[in-house]
């Protein structure tokens, strides 16, 4: 299982990034970030999603590097 975990992190980061871009392209009045945090600024929403996805990419990269 430890051999597959870094790839789960990469896939999860991609899902977060893809969802953020899809939601960014839709014009909404309210964007839900996490749990009960909301924002009306779509650029702030996209930046938070990018930060979350980069976090998971970095964790996956570190685990992949340790595995090698």
mmJSON file of the N, C-alpha and C atoms, coordinates in Angstrom:
{"data_MODEL":{"atom_site":{
"group_PDB":["ATOM","ATOM","ATOM","ATOM","ATOM","ATOM","ATOM","ATOM","ATOM","ATOM","ATOM","ATOM","ATOM","ATOM","ATOM","ATOM","ATOM","ATOM","ATOM","ATOM","ATOM","ATOM","ATOM","ATOM","ATOM","ATOM","ATOM","ATOM","ATOM","ATOM","ATOM","ATOM","ATOM","ATOM","ATOM","ATOM","ATOM","ATOM","ATOM","ATOM","ATOM","ATOM","ATOM","ATOM","ATOM","ATOM","ATOM","ATOM","ATOM","ATOM","ATOM","ATOM","ATOM","ATOM","ATOM","ATOM","ATOM","ATOM","ATOM","ATOM","ATOM","ATOM","ATOM","ATOM","ATOM","ATOM","ATOM","ATOM","ATOM","ATOM","ATOM","ATOM","ATOM","ATOM","ATOM","ATOM","ATOM","ATOM","ATOM","ATOM","ATOM","ATOM","ATOM","ATOM","ATOM","ATOM","ATOM","ATOM","ATOM","ATOM","ATOM","ATOM","ATOM","ATOM","ATOM","ATOM","ATOM","ATOM","ATOM","ATOM","ATOM","ATOM","ATOM","ATOM","ATOM","ATOM","ATOM","ATOM","ATOM","ATOM","ATOM","ATOM","ATOM","ATOM","ATOM","ATOM","ATOM","ATOM","ATOM","ATOM","ATOM","ATOM","ATOM","ATOM","ATOM","ATOM","ATOM","ATOM","ATOM","ATOM","ATOM","ATOM","ATOM","ATOM","ATOM","ATOM","ATOM","ATOM","ATOM","ATOM","ATOM","ATOM","ATOM","ATOM","ATOM","ATOM","ATOM","ATOM","ATOM","ATOM","ATOM","ATOM","ATOM","ATOM","ATOM","ATOM","ATOM","ATOM","ATOM","ATOM","ATOM","ATOM","ATOM","ATOM","ATOM","ATOM","ATOM","ATOM","ATOM","ATOM","ATOM","ATOM","ATOM","ATOM","ATOM","ATOM","ATOM","ATOM","ATOM","ATOM","ATOM","ATOM","ATOM","ATOM","ATOM","ATOM","ATOM","ATOM","ATOM","ATOM","ATOM","ATOM","ATOM","ATOM","ATOM","ATOM","ATOM","ATOM","ATOM","ATOM","ATOM","ATOM","ATOM","ATOM"],
"id":[1,2,3,4,5,6,7,8,9,10,11,12,13,14,15,16,17,18,19,20,21,22,23,24,25,26,27,28,29,30,31,32,33,34,35,36,37,38,39,40,41,42,43,44,45,46,47,48,49,50,51,52,53,54,55,56,57,58,59,60,61,62,63,64,65,66,67,68,69,70,71,72,73,74,75,76,77,78,79,80,81,82,83,84,85,86,87,88,89,90,91,92,93,94,95,96,97,98,99,100,101,102,103,104,105,106,107,108,109,110,111,112,113,114,115,116,117,118,119,120,121,122,123,124,125,126,127,128,129,130,131,132,133,134,135,136,137,138,139,140,141,142,143,144,145,146,147,148,149,150,151,152,153,154,155,156,157,158,159,160,161,162,163,164,165,166,167,168,169,170,171,172,173,174,175,176,177,178,179,180,181,182,183,184,185,186,187,188,189,190,191,192,193,194,195,196,197,198,199,200,201,202,203,204],
"type_symbol":["N","C","C","N","C","C","N","C","C","N","C","C","N","C","C","N","C","C","N","C","C","N","C","C","N","C","C","N","C","C","N","C","C","N","C","C","N","C","C","N","C","C","N","C","C","N","C","C","N","C","C","N","C","C","N","C","C","N","C","C","N","C","C","N","C","C","N","C","C","N","C","C","N","C","C","N","C","C","N","C","C","N","C","C","N","C","C","N","C","C","N","C","C","N","C","C","N","C","C","N","C","C","N","C","C","N","C","C","N","C","C","N","C","C","N","C","C","N","C","C","N","C","C","N","C","C","N","C","C","N","C","C","N","C","C","N","C","C","N","C","C","N","C","C","N","C","C","N","C","C","N","C","C","N","C","C","N","C","C","N","C","C","N","C","C","N","C","C","N","C","C","N","C","C","N","C","C","N","C","C","N","C","C","N","C","C","N","C","C","N","C","C","N","C","C","N","C","C","N","C","C","N","C","C"],
"label_atom_id":["N","CA","C","N","CA","C","N","CA","C","N","CA","C","N","CA","C","N","CA","C","N","CA","C","N","CA","C","N","CA","C","N","CA","C","N","CA","C","N","CA","C","N","CA","C","N","CA","C","N","CA","C","N","CA","C","N","CA","C","N","CA","C","N","CA","C","N","CA","C","N","CA","C","N","CA","C","N","CA","C","N","CA","C","N","CA","C","N","CA","C","N","CA","C","N","CA","C","N","CA","C","N","CA","C","N","CA","C","N","CA","C","N","CA","C","N","CA","C","N","CA","C","N","CA","C","N","CA","C","N","CA","C","N","CA","C","N","CA","C","N","CA","C","N","CA","C","N","CA","C","N","CA","C","N","CA","C","N","CA","C","N","CA","C","N","CA","C","N","CA","C","N","CA","C","N","CA","C","N","CA","C","N","CA","C","N","CA","C","N","CA","C","N","CA","C","N","CA","C","N","CA","C","N","CA","C","N","CA","C","N","CA","C","N","CA","C","N","CA","C","N","CA","C","N","CA","C","N","CA","C","N","CA","C","N","CA","C"],
"label_alt_id":[null,null,null,null,null,null,null,null,null,null,null,null,null,null,null,null,null,null,null,null,null,null,null,null,null,null,null,null,null,null,null,null,null,null,null,null,null,null,null,null,null,null,null,null,null,null,null,null,null,null,null,null,null,null,null,null,null,null,null,null,null,null,null,null,null,null,null,null,null,null,null,null,null,null,null,null,null,null,null,null,null,null,null,null,null,null,null,null,null,null,null,null,null,null,null,null,null,null,null,null,null,null,null,null,null,null,null,null,null,null,null,null,null,null,null,null,null,null,null,null,null,null,null,null,null,null,null,null,null,null,null,null,null,null,null,null,null,null,null,null,null,null,null,null,null,null,null,null,null,null,null,null,null,null,null,null,null,null,null,null,null,null,null,null,null,null,null,null,null,null,null,null,null,null,null,null,null,null,null,null,null,null,null,null,null,null,null,null,null,null,null,null,null,null,null,null,null,null,null,null,null,null,null,null],
"label_comp_id":["UNK","UNK","UNK","UNK","UNK","UNK","UNK","UNK","UNK","UNK","UNK","UNK","UNK","UNK","UNK","UNK","UNK","UNK","UNK","UNK","UNK","UNK","UNK","UNK","UNK","UNK","UNK","UNK","UNK","UNK","UNK","UNK","UNK","UNK","UNK","UNK","UNK","UNK","UNK","UNK","UNK","UNK","UNK","UNK","UNK","UNK","UNK","UNK","UNK","UNK","UNK","UNK","UNK","UNK","UNK","UNK","UNK","UNK","UNK","UNK","UNK","UNK","UNK","UNK","UNK","UNK","UNK","UNK","UNK","UNK","UNK","UNK","UNK","UNK","UNK","UNK","UNK","UNK","UNK","UNK","UNK","UNK","UNK","UNK","UNK","UNK","UNK","UNK","UNK","UNK","UNK","UNK","UNK","UNK","UNK","UNK","UNK","UNK","UNK","UNK","UNK","UNK","UNK","UNK","UNK","UNK","UNK","UNK","UNK","UNK","UNK","UNK","UNK","UNK","UNK","UNK","UNK","UNK","UNK","UNK","UNK","UNK","UNK","UNK","UNK","UNK","UNK","UNK","UNK","UNK","UNK","UNK","UNK","UNK","UNK","UNK","UNK","UNK","UNK","UNK","UNK","UNK","UNK","UNK","UNK","UNK","UNK","UNK","UNK","UNK","UNK","UNK","UNK","UNK","UNK","UNK","UNK","UNK","UNK","UNK","UNK","UNK","UNK","UNK","UNK","UNK","UNK","UNK","UNK","UNK","UNK","UNK","UNK","UNK","UNK","UNK","UNK","UNK","UNK","UNK","UNK","UNK","UNK","UNK","UNK","UNK","UNK","UNK","UNK","UNK","UNK","UNK","UNK","UNK","UNK","UNK","UNK","UNK","UNK","UNK","UNK","UNK","UNK","UNK"],
"label_asym_id":["A","A","A","A","A","A","A","A","A","A","A","A","A","A","A","A","A","A","A","A","A","A","A","A","A","A","A","A","A","A","A","A","A","A","A","A","A","A","A","A","A","A","A","A","A","A","A","A","A","A","A","A","A","A","A","A","A","A","A","A","A","A","A","A","A","A","A","A","A","A","A","A","A","A","A","A","A","A","A","A","A","A","A","A","A","A","A","A","A","A","A","A","A","A","A","A","A","A","A","A","A","A","A","A","A","A","A","A","A","A","A","A","A","A","A","A","A","A","A","A","A","A","A","A","A","A","A","A","A","A","A","A","A","A","A","A","A","A","A","A","A","A","A","A","A","A","A","A","A","A","A","A","A","A","A","A","A","A","A","A","A","A","A","A","A","A","A","A","A","A","A","A","A","A","A","A","A","A","A","A","A","A","A","A","A","A","A","A","A","A","A","A","A","A","A","A","A","A","A","A","A","A","A","A"],
"label_entity_id":["1","1","1","1","1","1","1","1","1","1","1","1","1","1","1","1","1","1","1","1","1","1","1","1","1","1","1","1","1","1","1","1","1","1","1","1","1","1","1","1","1","1","1","1","1","1","1","1","1","1","1","1","1","1","1","1","1","1","1","1","1","1","1","1","1","1","1","1","1","1","1","1","1","1","1","1","1","1","1","1","1","1","1","1","1","1","1","1","1","1","1","1","1","1","1","1","1","1","1","1","1","1","1","1","1","1","1","1","1","1","1","1","1","1","1","1","1","1","1","1","1","1","1","1","1","1","1","1","1","1","1","1","1","1","1","1","1","1","1","1","1","1","1","1","1","1","1","1","1","1","1","1","1","1","1","1","1","1","1","1","1","1","1","1","1","1","1","1","1","1","1","1","1","1","1","1","1","1","1","1","1","1","1","1","1","1","1","1","1","1","1","1","1","1","1","1","1","1","1","1","1","1","1","1"],
"label_seq_id":[1,1,1,2,2,2,3,3,3,4,4,4,5,5,5,6,6,6,7,7,7,8,8,8,9,9,9,10,10,10,11,11,11,12,12,12,13,13,13,14,14,14,15,15,15,16,16,16,17,17,17,18,18,18,19,19,19,20,20,20,21,21,21,22,22,22,23,23,23,24,24,24,25,25,25,26,26,26,27,27,27,28,28,28,29,29,29,30,30,30,31,31,31,32,32,32,33,33,33,34,34,34,35,35,35,36,36,36,37,37,37,38,38,38,39,39,39,40,40,40,41,41,41,42,42,42,43,43,43,44,44,44,45,45,45,46,46,46,47,47,47,48,48,48,49,49,49,50,50,50,51,51,51,52,52,52,53,53,53,54,54,54,55,55,55,56,56,56,57,57,57,58,58,58,59,59,59,60,60,60,61,61,61,62,62,62,63,63,63,64,64,64,65,65,65,66,66,66,67,67,67,68,68,68],
"pdbx_PDB_ins_code":[null,null,null,null,null,null,null,null,null,null,null,null,null,null,null,null,null,null,null,null,null,null,null,null,null,null,null,null,null,null,null,null,null,null,null,null,null,null,null,null,null,null,null,null,null,null,null,null,null,null,null,null,null,null,null,null,null,null,null,null,null,null,null,null,null,null,null,null,null,null,null,null,null,null,null,null,null,null,null,null,null,null,null,null,null,null,null,null,null,null,null,null,null,null,null,null,null,null,null,null,null,null,null,null,null,null,null,null,null,null,null,null,null,null,null,null,null,null,null,null,null,null,null,null,null,null,null,null,null,null,null,null,null,null,null,null,null,null,null,null,null,null,null,null,null,null,null,null,null,null,null,null,null,null,null,null,null,null,null,null,null,null,null,null,null,null,null,null,null,null,null,null,null,null,null,null,null,null,null,null,null,null,null,null,null,null,null,null,null,null,null,null,null,null,null,null,null,null,null,null,null,null,null,null],
"Cartn_x":[0.817,0.0,0.859,2.026,2.876,3.451,3.463,3.947,2.923,1.654,0.58,0.196,0.479,0.036,0.486,1.731,2.095,1.219,0.814,-0.036,-1.445,-1.926,-3.219,-3.17,-2.051,-1.9,-1.896,-1.203,-1.188,-2.596,-3.302,-4.653,-5.588,-5.477,-6.325,-6.025,-4.749,-4.377,-4.927,-4.902,-5.466,-6.976,-7.659,-9.107,-9.449,-8.715,-8.953,-8.708,-7.625,-7.304,-8.344,-8.753,-9.758,-11.091,-11.492,-12.737,-12.66,-11.527,-11.368,-11.48,-10.891,-10.949,-12.368,-13.044,-14.419,-15.336,-15.208,-16.035,-15.69,-14.408,-13.973,-14.605,-14.748,-15.308,-16.812,-17.477,-18.906,-19.072,-19.999,-20.275,-21.28,-20.813,-21.649,-21.589,-22.544,-22.511,-21.711,-21.647,-20.983,-20.198,-18.92,-18.062,-17.745,-17.963,-17.713,-16.274,-15.503,-14.103,-13.936,-14.226,-13.981,-14.939,-15.667,-16.65,-17.633,-17.569,-18.525,-17.884,-16.671,-16.013,-16.484,-16.93,-17.429,-16.751,-16.731,-16.209,-17.02,-17.032,-17.703,-16.697,-15.415,-14.373,-13.875,-14.086,-13.714,-12.205,-11.455,-9.998,-9.387,-9.957,-9.532,-9.837,-11.006,-11.403,-10.401,-10.047,-9.105,-7.724,-7.291,-5.971,-5.93,-6.993,-7.042,-7.029,-7.77,-7.778,-6.396,-5.703,-4.35,-3.403,-3.534,-2.683,-2.94,-4.213,-4.533,-3.98,-4.127,-3.639,-2.115,-1.436,0.027,0.487,-0.267,0.045,0.033,-0.995,-1.075,-0.03,0.283,1.349,2.688,2.969,4.234,4.32,3.22,3.216,3.446,2.784,2.98,4.394,4.978,6.354,7.329,7.125,8.008,7.901,6.675,6.512,7.105,6.999,7.583,9.104,9.634,11.088,11.623,10.9,11.301,11.248,10.244,10.069,11.239,11.778,12.854,14.179],
"Cartn_y":[-1.198,0.0,1.261,1.181,2.371,2.729,1.781,2.074,2.868,2.737,3.374,4.728,4.97,6.189,7.48,7.602,8.859,9.163,8.138,8.343,8.762,8.285,8.753,10.252,10.7,12.132,12.932,12.431,13.123,13.197,12.089,12.047,12.971,12.959,13.817,15.293,15.63,16.995,17.402,16.477,16.766,16.972,16.171,16.309,17.672,18.084,19.391,20.498,20.393,21.42,21.463,20.305,20.249,20.819,20.44,20.966,22.484,22.975,24.414,25.167,24.621,25.284,25.245,24.112,23.996,24.97,25.047,25.964,27.418,27.683,29.041,29.52,28.617,28.993,29.243,28.743,29.001,30.308,31.114,32.352,32.072,32.17,31.936,33.157,33.251,34.321,33.927,32.633,32.153,30.892,30.851,29.694,29.084,27.779,27.09,26.569,26.99,26.59,25.273,25.318,24.162,24.237,23.16,23.079,24.254,25.22,26.329,27.632,27.564,28.768,29.032,30.251,30.659,31.949,32.188,33.432,33.839,35.118,35.606,35.931,35.987,36.306,35.024,34.913,33.68,33.532,34.623,34.539,34.063,34.488,33.994,32.504,32.097,30.694,29.844,30.302,29.545,29.494,30.572,30.571,29.608,29.538,28.59,27.154,26.878,25.538,25.165,26.114,25.852,25.557,26.295,26.054,24.663,24.265,22.926,21.84,22.019,20.999,20.931,22.07,22.055,21.369,21.544,20.863,19.342,18.833,17.387,16.916,17.734,17.377,17.259,18.202,18.168,16.972,16.657,15.478,14.217,14.106,12.946,12.854,13.997,14.012,13.584,14.065,13.691,12.206,11.678,10.239,9.395,9.869,9.161,9.193,10.316,10.463,9.572,9.466,8.613,7.149,6.814,5.431,4.978,5.89,5.542,5.341],
"Cartn_z":[0.0,0.0,0.0,0.625,0.689,-0.685,-1.607,-2.96,-3.757,-3.397,-4.15,-3.555,-2.293,-1.612,-2.293,-2.77,-3.437,-4.654,-5.361,-6.543,-6.151,-4.989,-4.481,-4.193,-3.623,-3.357,-4.654,-5.678,-6.969,-7.574,-7.544,-8.106,-7.316,-5.998,-5.178,-5.455,-5.626,-5.979,-7.332,-8.295,-9.613,-9.553,-8.732,-8.589,-7.986,-6.972,-6.361,-7.368,-8.125,-9.123,-10.234,-10.726,-11.784,-11.307,-10.101,-9.549,-9.373,-8.919,-8.748,-10.059,-11.122,-12.424,-12.985,-12.847,-13.347,-12.605,-11.279,-10.508,-10.816,-11.098,-11.43,-12.731,-13.686,-14.979,-14.932,-13.907,-13.728,-12.945,-13.345,-12.619,-11.514,-10.289,-9.117,-8.206,-7.333,-6.344,-5.114,-4.831,-3.634,-3.961,-3.572,-3.783,-2.431,-2.307,-1.048,-1.049,-0.051,0.031,0.778,2.055,2.909,4.083,4.314,5.39,5.29,6.189,6.146,5.678,5.156,4.644,3.234,3.007,1.699,1.273,-0.029,-0.557,-1.779,-2.051,-3.247,-4.349,-4.011,-4.979,-5.644,-6.943,-7.635,-7.779,-7.799,-7.898,-6.584,-5.474,-4.174,-4.062,-4.544,-4.534,-5.32,-6.52,-7.343,-6.697,-6.09,-5.45,-4.266,-3.489,-2.369,-2.889,-3.956,-4.544,-5.081,-5.674,-6.179,-5.022,-3.936,-2.761,-2.193,-2.069,-1.574,-2.496,-3.8,-4.726,-4.711,-4.607,-4.511,-3.241,-2.166,-0.912,-1.101,-1.768,-1.99,-3.004,-4.008,-4.946,-4.218,-3.324,-2.592,-1.648,-0.988,-0.111,-0.936,-2.083,-2.941,-3.458,-3.81,-4.292,-3.21,-1.99,-0.884,-0.573,-0.595,-0.33,-1.456,-2.677,-3.811,-3.721,-3.3,-3.154,-2.042,-0.935,0.178,-0.23,-1.033,-1.462,-2.345,-3.145,-4.099,-3.419],
"occupancy":[1.0,1.0,1.0,1.0,1.0,1.0,1.0,1.0,1.0,1.0,1.0,1.0,1.0,1.0,1.0,1.0,1.0,1.0,1.0,1.0,1.0,1.0,1.0,1.0,1.0,1.0,1.0,1.0,1.0,1.0,1.0,1.0,1.0,1.0,1.0,1.0,1.0,1.0,1.0,1.0,1.0,1.0,1.0,1.0,1.0,1.0,1.0,1.0,1.0,1.0,1.0,1.0,1.0,1.0,1.0,1.0,1.0,1.0,1.0,1.0,1.0,1.0,1.0,1.0,1.0,1.0,1.0,1.0,1.0,1.0,1.0,1.0,1.0,1.0,1.0,1.0,1.0,1.0,1.0,1.0,1.0,1.0,1.0,1.0,1.0,1.0,1.0,1.0,1.0,1.0,1.0,1.0,1.0,1.0,1.0,1.0,1.0,1.0,1.0,1.0,1.0,1.0,1.0,1.0,1.0,1.0,1.0,1.0,1.0,1.0,1.0,1.0,1.0,1.0,1.0,1.0,1.0,1.0,1.0,1.0,1.0,1.0,1.0,1.0,1.0,1.0,1.0,1.0,1.0,1.0,1.0,1.0,1.0,1.0,1.0,1.0,1.0,1.0,1.0,1.0,1.0,1.0,1.0,1.0,1.0,1.0,1.0,1.0,1.0,1.0,1.0,1.0,1.0,1.0,1.0,1.0,1.0,1.0,1.0,1.0,1.0,1.0,1.0,1.0,1.0,1.0,1.0,1.0,1.0,1.0,1.0,1.0,1.0,1.0,1.0,1.0,1.0,1.0,1.0,1.0,1.0,1.0,1.0,1.0,1.0,1.0,1.0,1.0,1.0,1.0,1.0,1.0,1.0,1.0,1.0,1.0,1.0,1.0,1.0,1.0,1.0,1.0,1.0,1.0],
"B_iso_or_equiv":[0.0,0.0,0.0,0.0,0.0,0.0,0.0,0.0,0.0,0.0,0.0,0.0,0.0,0.0,0.0,0.0,0.0,0.0,0.0,0.0,0.0,0.0,0.0,0.0,0.0,0.0,0.0,0.0,0.0,0.0,0.0,0.0,0.0,0.0,0.0,0.0,0.0,0.0,0.0,0.0,0.0,0.0,0.0,0.0,0.0,0.0,0.0,0.0,0.0,0.0,0.0,0.0,0.0,0.0,0.0,0.0,0.0,0.0,0.0,0.0,0.0,0.0,0.0,0.0,0.0,0.0,0.0,0.0,0.0,0.0,0.0,0.0,0.0,0.0,0.0,0.0,0.0,0.0,0.0,0.0,0.0,0.0,0.0,0.0,0.0,0.0,0.0,0.0,0.0,0.0,0.0,0.0,0.0,0.0,0.0,0.0,0.0,0.0,0.0,0.0,0.0,0.0,0.0,0.0,0.0,0.0,0.0,0.0,0.0,0.0,0.0,0.0,0.0,0.0,0.0,0.0,0.0,0.0,0.0,0.0,0.0,0.0,0.0,0.0,0.0,0.0,0.0,0.0,0.0,0.0,0.0,0.0,0.0,0.0,0.0,0.0,0.0,0.0,0.0,0.0,0.0,0.0,0.0,0.0,0.0,0.0,0.0,0.0,0.0,0.0,0.0,0.0,0.0,0.0,0.0,0.0,0.0,0.0,0.0,0.0,0.0,0.0,0.0,0.0,0.0,0.0,0.0,0.0,0.0,0.0,0.0,0.0,0.0,0.0,0.0,0.0,0.0,0.0,0.0,0.0,0.0,0.0,0.0,0.0,0.0,0.0,0.0,0.0,0.0,0.0,0.0,0.0,0.0,0.0,0.0,0.0,0.0,0.0,0.0,0.0,0.0,0.0,0.0,0.0],
"pdbx_formal_charge":[null,null,null,null,null,null,null,null,null,null,null,null,null,null,null,null,null,null,null,null,null,null,null,null,null,null,null,null,null,null,null,null,null,null,null,null,null,null,null,null,null,null,null,null,null,null,null,null,null,null,null,null,null,null,null,null,null,null,null,null,null,null,null,null,null,null,null,null,null,null,null,null,null,null,null,null,null,null,null,null,null,null,null,null,null,null,null,null,null,null,null,null,null,null,null,null,null,null,null,null,null,null,null,null,null,null,null,null,null,null,null,null,null,null,null,null,null,null,null,null,null,null,null,null,null,null,null,null,null,null,null,null,null,null,null,null,null,null,null,null,null,null,null,null,null,null,null,null,null,null,null,null,null,null,null,null,null,null,null,null,null,null,null,null,null,null,null,null,null,null,null,null,null,null,null,null,null,null,null,null,null,null,null,null,null,null,null,null,null,null,null,null,null,null,null,null,null,null,null,null,null,null,null,null],
"auth_seq_id":[1,1,1,2,2,2,3,3,3,4,4,4,5,5,5,6,6,6,7,7,7,8,8,8,9,9,9,10,10,10,11,11,11,12,12,12,13,13,13,14,14,14,15,15,15,16,16,16,17,17,17,18,18,18,19,19,19,20,20,20,21,21,21,22,22,22,23,23,23,24,24,24,25,25,25,26,26,26,27,27,27,28,28,28,29,29,29,30,30,30,31,31,31,32,32,32,33,33,33,34,34,34,35,35,35,36,36,36,37,37,37,38,38,38,39,39,39,40,40,40,41,41,41,42,42,42,43,43,43,44,44,44,45,45,45,46,46,46,47,47,47,48,48,48,49,49,49,50,50,50,51,51,51,52,52,52,53,53,53,54,54,54,55,55,55,56,56,56,57,57,57,58,58,58,59,59,59,60,60,60,61,61,61,62,62,62,63,63,63,64,64,64,65,65,65,66,66,66,67,67,67,68,68,68],
"auth_comp_id":["UNK","UNK","UNK","UNK","UNK","UNK","UNK","UNK","UNK","UNK","UNK","UNK","UNK","UNK","UNK","UNK","UNK","UNK","UNK","UNK","UNK","UNK","UNK","UNK","UNK","UNK","UNK","UNK","UNK","UNK","UNK","UNK","UNK","UNK","UNK","UNK","UNK","UNK","UNK","UNK","UNK","UNK","UNK","UNK","UNK","UNK","UNK","UNK","UNK","UNK","UNK","UNK","UNK","UNK","UNK","UNK","UNK","UNK","UNK","UNK","UNK","UNK","UNK","UNK","UNK","UNK","UNK","UNK","UNK","UNK","UNK","UNK","UNK","UNK","UNK","UNK","UNK","UNK","UNK","UNK","UNK","UNK","UNK","UNK","UNK","UNK","UNK","UNK","UNK","UNK","UNK","UNK","UNK","UNK","UNK","UNK","UNK","UNK","UNK","UNK","UNK","UNK","UNK","UNK","UNK","UNK","UNK","UNK","UNK","UNK","UNK","UNK","UNK","UNK","UNK","UNK","UNK","UNK","UNK","UNK","UNK","UNK","UNK","UNK","UNK","UNK","UNK","UNK","UNK","UNK","UNK","UNK","UNK","UNK","UNK","UNK","UNK","UNK","UNK","UNK","UNK","UNK","UNK","UNK","UNK","UNK","UNK","UNK","UNK","UNK","UNK","UNK","UNK","UNK","UNK","UNK","UNK","UNK","UNK","UNK","UNK","UNK","UNK","UNK","UNK","UNK","UNK","UNK","UNK","UNK","UNK","UNK","UNK","UNK","UNK","UNK","UNK","UNK","UNK","UNK","UNK","UNK","UNK","UNK","UNK","UNK","UNK","UNK","UNK","UNK","UNK","UNK","UNK","UNK","UNK","UNK","UNK","UNK","UNK","UNK","UNK","UNK","UNK","UNK"],
"auth_asym_id":["A","A","A","A","A","A","A","A","A","A","A","A","A","A","A","A","A","A","A","A","A","A","A","A","A","A","A","A","A","A","A","A","A","A","A","A","A","A","A","A","A","A","A","A","A","A","A","A","A","A","A","A","A","A","A","A","A","A","A","A","A","A","A","A","A","A","A","A","A","A","A","A","A","A","A","A","A","A","A","A","A","A","A","A","A","A","A","A","A","A","A","A","A","A","A","A","A","A","A","A","A","A","A","A","A","A","A","A","A","A","A","A","A","A","A","A","A","A","A","A","A","A","A","A","A","A","A","A","A","A","A","A","A","A","A","A","A","A","A","A","A","A","A","A","A","A","A","A","A","A","A","A","A","A","A","A","A","A","A","A","A","A","A","A","A","A","A","A","A","A","A","A","A","A","A","A","A","A","A","A","A","A","A","A","A","A","A","A","A","A","A","A","A","A","A","A","A","A","A","A","A","A","A","A"],
"auth_atom_id":["N","CA","C","N","CA","C","N","CA","C","N","CA","C","N","CA","C","N","CA","C","N","CA","C","N","CA","C","N","CA","C","N","CA","C","N","CA","C","N","CA","C","N","CA","C","N","CA","C","N","CA","C","N","CA","C","N","CA","C","N","CA","C","N","CA","C","N","CA","C","N","CA","C","N","CA","C","N","CA","C","N","CA","C","N","CA","C","N","CA","C","N","CA","C","N","CA","C","N","CA","C","N","CA","C","N","CA","C","N","CA","C","N","CA","C","N","CA","C","N","CA","C","N","CA","C","N","CA","C","N","CA","C","N","CA","C","N","CA","C","N","CA","C","N","CA","C","N","CA","C","N","CA","C","N","CA","C","N","CA","C","N","CA","C","N","CA","C","N","CA","C","N","CA","C","N","CA","C","N","CA","C","N","CA","C","N","CA","C","N","CA","C","N","CA","C","N","CA","C","N","CA","C","N","CA","C","N","CA","C","N","CA","C","N","CA","C","N","CA","C","N","CA","C","N","CA","C","N","CA","C","N","CA","C","N","CA","C"],
"pdbx_PDB_model_num":[1,1,1,1,1,1,1,1,1,1,1,1,1,1,1,1,1,1,1,1,1,1,1,1,1,1,1,1,1,1,1,1,1,1,1,1,1,1,1,1,1,1,1,1,1,1,1,1,1,1,1,1,1,1,1,1,1,1,1,1,1,1,1,1,1,1,1,1,1,1,1,1,1,1,1,1,1,1,1,1,1,1,1,1,1,1,1,1,1,1,1,1,1,1,1,1,1,1,1,1,1,1,1,1,1,1,1,1,1,1,1,1,1,1,1,1,1,1,1,1,1,1,1,1,1,1,1,1,1,1,1,1,1,1,1,1,1,1,1,1,1,1,1,1,1,1,1,1,1,1,1,1,1,1,1,1,1,1,1,1,1,1,1,1,1,1,1,1,1,1,1,1,1,1,1,1,1,1,1,1,1,1,1,1,1,1,1,1,1,1,1,1,1,1,1,1,1,1,1,1,1,1,1,1]
}}}
